[in-house]
Amino acid sequence: LDMLDDDAPKFITCVCKDGNGCKGKMRRCVAGIMVAFLNAALGEKDADLEAILRDPAVAPTTLDPVEHRVA
């Protein structure tokens, strides 16, 4: 997640696609997905993650494609 830092080294950000959008939206999106994932993985509360998987449009950025594997 260092790629989202404003002062991240160039060698870290070079693997990320450049866009003309706001980093704030990406930060909210990544943070929300990570919280949903960790709640599902550690807290057995998977409603938020399931909602993202069912309808990716709930995220503040475009998630395309959305793929997941059931373990």
N, C-alpha and C positions, 0 to 999 in steps of 0.2 A: 504493500500500500504506500510505500515511499514515493511511488510515481505520482501521487496526488499532492505531494508537498510542493509549495511554491518555490522553495530553494533546493529542490532535489538535484543531484548531480546529473549532468547531461547524459552520461552513459546509462543511467536508470530510465530517464524519460525517452530515450531513443527507441525503446521497445514498444512505446505506446503510440497509438495512432493520434496524430495531431488533428485538432478540429478547431472550429471557430466558435464553439460553444463555451459555456461557463463551467469552470472547474467546480463551482458550488453544486451544480446539479449532479455532476459525476460523484462528488464526495457524498451527497445525500443518498444517491443510488447505491453506491458501494457499501456505505455504512448500513443502510437498511437491509440489504441482502445479507451482509455478514451477521448482523444481529439476528435476522430471521433464521439463518443457517445455524448459528451457535445455539439459539433457543431450541431448535429442532434436534440438534445433535446432542446437546448437553442437558437441556431441561425438559426434553420430551414434549415441548410445546410447538407443534408443527403447523399450526393454523396459518401463520403469516407466510411461511415458506410455501405451503400449498397454494395460498392465494396468488403468490408471485408466479408459481409454475402454471396455474390455471389461466391466469390473465396477466401476461407480462406488461400490459398497458398501465398497470397500477404503479409501475416504477416511474420516477421523474425523467428518465431517459429511455431511449429505444433499446430494448433487449431483443436482439435478433441474431441468430436463432436462440431459443431457450431450449436447452437440452439437460437432461438429468438421468442418472442411473439409480435404480433402486438397489440398495445393497442388502 
